[in-house]
């Protein structure tokens, strides 16, 4: 009775794991609604590198099975002796230069292999590598087969489909420890022990810095531990680029990274266009600022401290050194170009002259130290507008249209943003500048205020000069304006300079193509290339094409980003690239959930 029960259980288990439909054709196998094709590697290059099977074994939808059997090296030595004699004979006979070069190299390889077997006493093995390609339909199966054959050819190997031997191929590819003679005859090759050892496709792809924050797990289940503050070698800065389509998990990932950096002592400053960080900020006791007027007003005419390069440090005693006011006027050029996009060159020059005069009337000159001026003493767009109105009476051609265009910023619909002194006290280790209420505003208003907030946030970082400050620029595509590339250039410069203040810039965006438009590509591409750390989650079709070309993604990486699930993607740290799955601890979820994509 007991035997019958055991037999019944075994039969049920077999029914569960066996496919409902299994059909063997000449060149492929049918598993239920999935197709498979079995190949064997039939040709190898004279020399191979470490983990020479890793590229093939790591391709999506490819199962790699390696069969290794010890053998007597006598036959191999006899074959090598014969080959060496043939190669030497060909060299004596002569021929064209290309043939002679190839024969000479083959002779050297054969002699080197003979030396390893004879002098180093290396064991020889029969190695058979079987590949099974899986796909959901015929077209995809043919495409993946061509990819595998091309990858093999690029590595100097040759793949051979087991025609009319697919059943035997399945036995060899599966976990059955079986190698039918037909498959062995088609692909078995003699190899020395070191080549066999190098064939194992188990490459250490994970990242473990020994400190820092855990981001998730790699493809093999190992922890990904990254310390962005460790610099050296191919890690030259602490900057991040996070790119993903909506719903791929980029906001969740950014929150998790920021939470863990904050818990390790880093200060965090965020520009938030989507109101995704408000709950997290409140739960952490940070400062949340609504930068769309009222208590969160930022006066664009208040001078921002700009970072000074080492070369400028040397010029401080020279007349060519630019004062803080002169540097800020350059920032205002970008601000007003974003807000008033259709100004003529004459109007831009008139506006700049007016700015200088308004500052002068407020007692601010080129030599004034911004730290000595309280917030309420700085001129605002209201004073600038009044000056322009007065000048328009004297010179309507130069100032008339300019004063009309600026009226809405001083007294009209946009006055709530800029017509008043800065009213922000940002004394916290977790600061969120929220610009969500600008969603329905005109593009020029959104871009101008976003840039205004960015320059203010940079001012905080540069002024305090604390160690380990993370500046987050979310939805950075909003800064991209083909008519005013200076805005994205400012962000590019921030990416380069923040390293000097031991800071980290995290740029988050979903629209990669915007950064690569011809008008801004010079700055946008540099902004995407500069960060040491790049996290690419699931991508839209057009963005994936652009990223593939920009970052020279492999076919496997392309397929990963095209089919990635939420929270899965490609992490680049310097020259390392790994498949990562973002994971958060249960106790962190209260800070990370709510309003995000």
DOFI-162595 format. One record per residue (C-alpha): residue in three letters; x, y, z. Coordinates in steps of 0.05 Angstrom, whole numbers, padded with zeros to 5 digits, always signed. Each point is the difference from the previous one (the first is absolute). Last residue first. Example, Ala and Ser with C-alpha at 12.3 -4.5 7.8 and 13.67 -1.06 7.14 Angstrom:
BEGIN
SER+00273-00021+00143;ALA-00027-00069+00013;
//
This chain:
BEGIN
UNK+00137+01127-00206;UNK-00014+00035+00064;UNK-00058+00025+00042;UNK+00000-00043+00063;UNK+00050-00052+00021;UNK+00072+00014+00020;UNK-00002+00023+00072;UNK-00050-00051+00026;UNK+00036-00053-00042;UNK+00065+00005+00039;UNK-00021-00050+00055;UNK-00013-00052-00054;UNK+00072+00005-00028;UNK+00007+00025-00071;UNK+00022-00038-00062;UNK+00024+00025-00068;UNK+00017-00057-00048;UNK+00067+00011-00035;UNK+00033-00027-00063;UNK+00072+00023+00003;UNK+00047+00046-00037;UNK+00069+00018+00026;UNK+00041+00054-00036;UNK-00016+00055+00050;UNK-00062-00025+00036;UNK-00054-00017-00051;UNK-00064-00031+00026;UNK-00047-00033-00051;UNK-00073-00012+00015;UNK-00054-00029+00044;UNK-00044+00040+00047;UNK-00064-00011-00041;UNK+00012-00056-00050;UNK+00052+00005-00054;UNK-00020-00021-00071;UNK+00032+00055-00043;UNK+00054+00015+00052;UNK+00023-00073+00003;UNK-00004-00009-00075;UNK+00046+00059-00011;UNK+00048-00026+00054;UNK+00002-00068-00035;UNK+00011+00032-00068;UNK+00058+00040+00028;UNK-00008+00074+00018;UNK+00046+00050-00032;UNK-00017+00054+00051;UNK-00025+00054-00048;UNK-00023-00047-00055;UNK-00040-00045+00047;UNK-00024+00061+00038;UNK-00030+00032-00063;UNK-00034-00064-00022;UNK-00026-00011+00070;UNK-00029+00070+00002;UNK-00039-00014-00064;UNK-00028-00066+00025;UNK-00016+00020+00071;UNK+00048-00023+00054;UNK-00001-00047+00060;UNK+00053+00020+00051;UNK+00068+00031-00014;UNK+00040+00020+00061;UNK+00064+00038-00015;UNK+00056+00012+00050;UNK+00065+00035-00019;UNK-00040+00060-00025;UNK+00031+00039-00059;UNK-00033-00036-00059;UNK-00072+00024+00009;UNK+00019+00072+00015;UNK+00051-00002-00056;UNK-00055-00023-00048;UNK-00045+00057+00022;UNK+00054+00054-00006;UNK+00022-00010-00072;UNK-00067-00031-00017;UNK-00037+00065+00015;UNK-00018+00027-00069;UNK+00007-00068-00034;UNK-00051-00033+00046;UNK+00035-00052+00043;UNK-00025+00022+00068;UNK-00073-00002-00025;UNK+00011-00072-00024;UNK+00011-00024+00071;UNK-00070+00017+00024;UNK-00012-00038+00065;UNK+00045+00040+00045;UNK+00039-00002+00066;UNK+00065+00037+00010;UNK+00035-00015+00066;UNK+00056+00047+00016;UNK+00048-00021+00055;UNK+00042+00046+00044;UNK+00071+00000+00026;UNK+00002+00075-00013;UNK+00050-00008-00057;UNK-00043-00056-00029;UNK-00057+00049-00009;UNK+00038+00035-00055;UNK-00010-00048-00058;UNK-00074-00015+00011;UNK-00013+00073+00016;UNK+00032+00019-00067;UNK-00048-00048-00036;UNK-00058+00031+00039;UNK+00021+00069-00023;UNK+00007-00026-00071;UNK-00071-00026+00004;UNK-00023+00071+00013;UNK+00049+00032-00049;UNK-00032-00040-00057;UNK-00053+00055-00005;UNK-00036-00007-00067;UNK+00003-00077+00003;UNK-00030+00001+00070;UNK+00016-00059+00045;UNK-00011+00018+00073;UNK-00064-00042+00004;UNK+00040-00060-00022;UNK+00029-00001+00071;UNK-00062-00037+00026;UNK+00034-00003+00068;UNK+00063+00039+00017;UNK+00026-00029+00064;UNK+00058+00032+00037;UNK+00035-00047+00049;UNK+00046+00033+00051;UNK+00058-00040+00027;UNK+00045+00051+00033;UNK-00027+00068+00016;UNK+00021+00059-00042;UNK-00054+00045+00031;UNK+00000+00052-00055;UNK+00011-00046-00059;UNK-00057-00047+00020;UNK-00048+00055+00017;UNK+00017+00038-00065;UNK-00012-00064-00040;UNK-00070-00002+00029;UNK-00011+00073-00021;UNK+00026-00013-00070;UNK-00046-00060-00006;UNK-00061+00038+00027;UNK+00009+00055-00052;UNK+00011-00052-00055;UNK-00065-00034+00018;UNK-00033+00069+00003;UNK+00023+00018-00070;UNK-00018-00068-00029;UNK-00069-00001+00030;UNK-00015+00072-00022;UNK+00026-00013-00070;UNK-00042-00063-00006;UNK-00064+00035+00019;UNK-00030-00019+00067;UNK-00045-00061+00011;UNK+00053-00041+00036;UNK+00027+00060+00038;UNK-00033-00024+00065;UNK+00051-00056+00003;UNK+00059+00045+00012;UNK+00021-00030+00068;UNK+00069+00015+00027;UNK+00014-00057+00048;UNK+00052+00006+00055;UNK+00029-00055+00044;UNK+00059+00020+00044;UNK-00035+00064+00022;UNK+00008+00075+00001;UNK-00037+00022-00062;UNK-00031+00065+00023;UNK-00037+00026-00061;UNK-00035+00067-00010;UNK+00041+00030-00056;UNK-00023+00072-00012;UNK-00060+00017-00043;UNK-00028+00000-00070;UNK+00028-00069-00022;UNK-00052-00055+00002;UNK-00064+00035+00021;UNK+00014+00052-00054;UNK-00014-00050-00055;UNK-00072+00020-00014;UNK+00015+00075+00000;UNK+00036+00053+00040;UNK+00074-00014-00007;UNK+00003-00064-00041;UNK-00061+00020-00042;UNK+00031+00068-00013;UNK+00064-00029-00029;UNK-00026-00005-00071;UNK-00027+00071+00001;UNK+00065+00028+00027;UNK+00040-00034-00056;UNK-00048+00024-00054;UNK+00013+00073+00020;UNK+00073-00004+00020;UNK+00041+00007-00064;UNK-00050+00034-00046;UNK-00036+00036+00057;UNK+00062+00039+00020;UNK-00016+00055+00050;UNK-00068-00025+00022;UNK+00025-00071-00005;UNK+00056+00017+00050;UNK-00052+00014+00054;UNK-00037-00064-00016;UNK+00065-00038+00001;UNK+00018+00027+00069;UNK-00068-00020+00027;UNK+00008-00070-00030;UNK+00068-00010+00033;UNK-00027+00023+00067;UNK-00056-00051-00006;UNK+00049-00053-00026;UNK+00033+00003+00068;UNK+00056+00042+00031;UNK+00038-00031+00059;UNK-00009+00035+00067;UNK-00052-00049+00027;UNK+00047-00059-00004;UNK+00056+00031+00041;UNK+00063+00026-00037;UNK+00068-00012+00032;UNK+00006-00072-00025;UNK-00007+00025-00071;UNK+00068+00035+00005;UNK-00004+00064-00041;UNK+00058+00014-00047;UNK-00040+00003-00065;UNK-00049+00048+00033;UNK-00063-00006+00043;UNK-00027+00065+00030;UNK-00072-00015-00019;UNK+00004+00053-00055;UNK+00062-00036-00026;UNK-00038-00066-00003;UNK-00055+00033-00041;UNK+00052+00032-00046;UNK+00034-00067-00013;UNK-00066-00033-00014;UNK-00021+00055-00049;UNK+00064-00008-00040;UNK-00014-00075-00004;UNK-00071+00013-00024;UNK+00024+00049-00053;UNK+00050-00051-00026;UNK-00054-00054-00003;UNK-00046+00049-00035;UNK+00052+00015-00053;UNK+00014-00074-00011;UNK-00074-00011-00010;UNK-00043-00032+00053;UNK-00043-00058-00021;UNK+00012-00049+00057;UNK-00020+00044+00058;UNK+00000-00051+00057;UNK+00056-00046-00023;UNK+00042+00058-00027;UNK-00015+00037+00065;UNK+00029-00055+00043;UNK+00060-00013-00047;UNK+00021+00073+00001;UNK-00015+00001+00074;UNK+00055-00052+00011;UNK+00049+00044-00038;UNK-00021+00058+00044;UNK+00017-00045+00059;UNK+00072-00006-00021;UNK+00007+00075-00005;UNK-00033+00009+00068;UNK+00047-00052+00032;UNK+00060+00038-00028;UNK+00038-00024-00062;UNK+00076+00000+00004;UNK+00031+00035-00060;UNK+00025+00057+00043;UNK+00049-00047+00033;UNK+00007-00017+00074;UNK-00052-00055-00004;UNK+00032-00028-00062;UNK+00032-00061+00032;UNK-00067-00021+00029;UNK-00029+00006-00070;UNK+00047-00054-00024;UNK-00022-00044+00058;UNK-00072+00007-00022;UNK-00048+00043+00040;UNK-00069-00028+00017;UNK-00056+00051-00006;UNK-00032+00037+00057;UNK-00070+00019-00021;UNK-00017+00074+00000;UNK-00072+00016+00017;UNK-00032+00021-00065;UNK-00037-00067-00007;UNK-00038+00012+00065;UNK-00022-00068+00026;UNK-00069-00004+00030;UNK-00017-00061+00043;UNK-00042+00036+00051;UNK-00045+00029-00054;UNK+00019-00022-00070;UNK+00007-00064-00039;UNK+00060-00027+00037;UNK-00039-00042+00049;UNK+00053-00018+00051;UNK+00005-00065+00038;UNK+00051+00000+00057;UNK+00019-00067+00030;UNK-00030-00038+00059;UNK+00012-00067-00033;UNK-00075-00014-00005;UNK-00011+00069-00030;UNK+00053-00010-00053;UNK-00025-00069-00019;UNK-00071+00027-00007;UNK+00023+00058-00044;UNK+00047-00039-00045;UNK-00045-00015-00060;UNK-00028+00069-00009;UNK+00010-00005-00076;UNK+00048+00058-00013;UNK+00047-00016+00058;UNK+00068+00034+00006;UNK+00034-00039+00056;UNK+00055+00017+00050;UNK+00027-00057+00043;UNK+00054+00004+00054;UNK+00039-00064+00009;UNK+00007-00031+00069;UNK-00009-00075-00012;UNK-00075+00004+00010;UNK-00003+00053-00055;UNK+00037-00046-00048;UNK-00049-00056+00015;UNK-00061+00045-00009;UNK+00029+00030-00064;UNK+00012-00068-00032;UNK-00069-00024+00019;UNK-00033+00064-00025;UNK+00038-00004-00066;UNK-00021-00073-00010;UNK-00073+00015+00013;UNK+00004+00059-00047;UNK+00032-00042-00055;UNK-00049-00058+00007;UNK-00016-00016-00073;UNK-00069+00033+00002;UNK+00019+00058-00045;UNK+00061-00016-00045;UNK+00068-00004+00032;UNK+00065+00037+00008;UNK+00039+00011+00064;UNK+00066+00038-00008;UNK+00044+00002+00061;UNK+00059+00041+00024;UNK+00053-00020+00051;UNK+00061+00017-00042;UNK+00062-00031-00031;UNK-00016-00074+00006;UNK+00044-00032-00054;UNK+00060-00003+00047;UNK-00015+00038+00063;UNK-00058+00026+00039;UNK-00038-00029+00058;UNK-00058+00047+00017;UNK-00048-00040-00043;UNK+00006-00061+00045;UNK-00039-00055-00034;UNK-00022-00068+00027;UNK-00036-00043-00051;UNK-00017-00064+00038;UNK+00008-00066-00037;UNK-00061-00036-00029;UNK+00035-00022-00065;UNK-00033+00054-00042;UNK+00020+00054+00049;UNK-00037+00019+00063;UNK-00025+00065+00030;UNK+00026+00070+00012;UNK+00039-00012+00064;UNK+00033+00065+00025;UNK+00072+00018+00015;UNK+00054-00047+00024;UNK+00037-00063-00022;UNK+00000+00024-00072;UNK-00038-00061-00025;UNK-00021+00002-00073;UNK-00022-00064-00035;UNK+00021-00028-00066;UNK+00048-00054+00024;UNK+00002-00044-00062;UNK-00027-00071+00001;UNK+00004-00020-00073;UNK+00048-00058+00012;UNK+00043-00005-00062;UNK+00063+00024+00034;UNK+00006-00066+00038;UNK-00006-00039-00064;UNK+00054+00043-00032;UNK+00046-00011+00060;UNK-00012-00075-00001;UNK+00021-00011-00072;UNK-00054-00008-00053;UNK-00021-00057-00046;UNK-00064+00014-00038;UNK-00070-00030+00001;UNK-00050+00034-00046;UNK-00033-00044-00052;UNK+00026-00067+00025;UNK-00023+00016+00071;UNK-00070+00019-00025;UNK-00009-00066-00037;UNK+00030-00039+00059;UNK-00054+00025+00047;UNK+00025+00042+00059;UNK-00041-00009+00063;UNK+00008+00034+00068;UNK-00076+00010-00001;UNK-00004+00075+00013;UNK-00020+00015-00071;UNK+00044+00020-00058;UNK+00026-00070-00016;UNK-00069-00032+00003;UNK-00029+00057-00040;UNK+00055-00010-00053;UNK-00018-00073-00006;UNK-00071+00020-00015;UNK+00024+00055-00048;UNK+00043-00047-00041;UNK-00034+00006-00067;UNK+00043+00062-00012;UNK+00043+00016+00061;UNK+00011+00074-00016;UNK+00075+00016-00004;UNK+00033+00060+00034;UNK+00070+00023-00019;UNK+00050+00034+00046;UNK+00047+00058-00011;UNK-00032+00044+00053;UNK-00037+00043-00052;UNK-00022-00065-00034;UNK-00032-00024+00065;UNK-00036+00066+00010;UNK-00025-00003-00073;UNK-00025-00071+00010;UNK-00036+00020+00064;UNK-00031+00061-00032;UNK-00022-00041-00061;UNK-00033-00051+00047;UNK-00034+00058+00037;UNK-00031+00025-00065;UNK-00022-00069-00023;UNK-00033-00013+00067;UNK-00033+00068+00000;UNK-00032-00013-00068;UNK-00022-00069+00020;UNK-00035+00019+00064;UNK+00009+00003+00076;UNK+00076-00011+00000;UNK+00052-00046+00031;UNK+00071-00014-00026;UNK+00034-00063+00025;UNK+00076-00001-00002;UNK+00044-00061+00007;UNK+00075+00004+00016;UNK+00039-00065-00005;UNK+00068-00005+00033;UNK+00046-00061-00002;UNK+00053+00011+00051;UNK+00076+00003+00003;UNK+00040+00003+00065;UNK+00058+00049+00002;UNK+00068-00031+00012;UNK+00034+00068-00001;UNK+00057-00026-00044;UNK-00036-00046-00049;UNK-00072+00027-00001;UNK+00020+00073+00007;UNK+00056-00007-00050;UNK-00045-00033-00052;UNK-00050+00057+00007;UNK+00056+00051-00012;UNK+00025-00039-00061;UNK-00070-00002-00029;UNK-00010+00075+00012;UNK+00067+00017-00032;UNK-00015-00043-00061;UNK-00068+00033-00008;UNK+00032+00068+00002;UNK+00051-00019-00054;UNK-00056-00028-00043;UNK-00041+00064+00006;UNK+00060+00043-00019;UNK+00019-00045-00058;UNK-00071+00002-00028;UNK-00002+00076+00005;UNK+00069+00009-00033;UNK-00014-00044-00061;UNK+00035-00067-00004;UNK+00060-00037+00026;UNK+00016-00074-00006;UNK+00042+00002+00064;UNK-00058+00032+00039;UNK-00048-00053-00025;UNK+00047-00055+00024;UNK+00005+00030+00069;UNK-00076+00004+00005;UNK-00007-00073-00021;UNK+00052-00024+00050;UNK-00032+00040+00056;UNK-00068-00030-00018;UNK+00026-00071+00003;UNK+00033+00011+00066;UNK-00063+00033+00026;UNK-00043-00058-00021;UNK+00047-00049+00034;UNK+00000+00043+00063;UNK-00077+00002-00001;UNK-00004-00076-00007;UNK+00047-00009+00059;UNK-00036+00050+00045;UNK-00044-00056+00028;UNK-00069+00028+00017;UNK-00039+00034+00056;UNK-00072+00016-00017;UNK-00033+00069+00001;UNK-00071+00017-00023;UNK-00019+00073+00001;UNK-00074+00020-00004;UNK-00021+00070-00019;UNK-00072+00022+00000;UNK-00015+00063-00041;UNK-00062+00042+00007;UNK+00037+00064+00019;UNK+00075-00004-00015;UNK+00043-00014+00061;UNK+00024-00069-00024;UNK+00026+00030-00065;UNK+00038+00058+00033;UNK+00024-00044+00057;UNK+00030-00055-00044;UNK+00069+00031-00004;UNK+00003+00007+00075;UNK+00075+00016-00005;UNK+00026+00011-00071;UNK+00005-00049-00057;UNK+00055-00020-00048;UNK+00001-00042-00064;UNK-00074+00016-00013;UNK-00054-00053+00007;UNK-00046-00037-00048;UNK-00059-00047+00009;UNK-00039+00034+00055;UNK-00065-00039+00004;UNK-00069+00027-00015;UNK-00070-00017+00027;UNK-00062+00038-00021;UNK-00059+00015+00044;UNK-00073+00022-00010;UNK-00053+00018+00051;UNK-00075-00010+00000;UNK+00003-00071+00029;UNK+00074-00017-00010;UNK+00013-00007-00075;UNK+00071-00020-00021;UNK+00041+00025-00058;UNK+00041-00015-00062;UNK-00027-00067-00026;UNK-00061+00000+00044;UNK-00011-00030+00070;UNK-00068+00011+00032;UNK-00017+00006+00074;UNK-00069+00021+00023;UNK-00026+00001+00072;UNK+00071+00011+00026;UNK+00022-00044+00058;UNK+00009+00032+00069;UNK-00070-00012+00026;UNK-00012-00068-00033;UNK+00066-00025+00028;UNK-00020+00022+00070;UNK-00067-00036-00007;UNK+00034-00064-00022;UNK+00047+00004+00060;UNK-00058+00010+00048;UNK-00037-00059-00030;UNK+00061-00045+00004;UNK+00010+00020+00073;UNK-00073-00017+00015;UNK+00006-00066-00036;UNK+00062-00019+00039;UNK-00035+00016+00066;UNK-00056-00047-00018;
//
